[in-house]
Amino acid sequence: MSREPVIAANVQAGAPGIDELVNAVRAVVQRGANWRDTAQLVAAELEHNLPSPDFLTPEQRLGDETGFRSHVLHTETDGTFSIVALCGAPGR
């Protein structure tokens, strides 16, 4: 089975930081740990691999004054994980 990433149409493959984050999360998920350990390991990877907001389009960076906007950035082809950006209004 191919492990090619599925990147949302409005996030370019190779955008600064997204490939590193996808690869880091993929490596954690492939360990096969339990849900709690996997969540903690992914959180640790986010601390080290969180990309700059600049990889989002200006429209994606706009928040929502009443809540949050979500943007699917990556969906793993085998369904094991997805990466989503949540953007809220400044100060939220």
N, C-alpha and C positions, 0 to 999 in steps of 0.2 A: 504494500500500500504506500502511495506517495505521501511524503510529509511536507509538501509544498504549502506554505502559509496562504491562507485566504485573507487578503487585506481588503478592507472596505474600499469601494470605488473612490471615496473622497479622501482617502489617506494613501499617499503614494508608497509603494513598496520601496524600502530603502530609506524612508524618511528618517532623519537623525534620531536614533534611540529606539525606534519601534522594533527593528530586527533584533537588537540585543535583548530587549525585554521579552520578546516572543521566545527567543532561544533559551533564555534563563528560566522562564515559566515552563516551557516544554521539558527542560531537563529535570525540574523539580517534579512535575507530574509523572514523568516516566519512572521515577523512583518507586512508585506504587505504595507510598506511605498511607496511613489512615487520613481521614479528612482533616482532623485537627492539626496533625503534623504538617500535612501538605499546605494548609492555610498559613501556618506560621512560617514555613519555608518560603512560600510565595511572598509573604509580607517582607521577609528579609531581602529577597531579591528585588522587590520594588524599591527598597531603600537605596540599593546600589545601582539600579538600572532604570529608574524613573526618567523618561525622556523629558526634554524641555517642552513647555507648551507650544513652542514654535513649530513643532511638527504638525499641529492641528491647523486647519485653515482658519482664516479670520472669522468666518461665519461660525465655525465650530467652537471658537473661543468665547462667543457671545453667551452670556448667561441668561437666565430666565428670572425675572424679578419675583415670581411667585413660587418658584421651585427650582428644579434642575433640568438641564437638557442632557440627554445621553446619546453617545455616538459609538456604535460598534466599530472598533478599530481592527480587530482580528478575530477570526473564528477558526479554530483548528479543524482540519478536514475530518478528523475522526471523532469530533464532538467532545473531546476531553476538556477543553477550556475555551473561553472567549476573553477578549480584553476590551473593556468599554471605558470611554472617557466620560466623566460626569462634570458638567460645567454649571456653576451657579453664578448669580449676580455677585459683583464685588462686595465683600464684607459678609457674605453668607457663610 
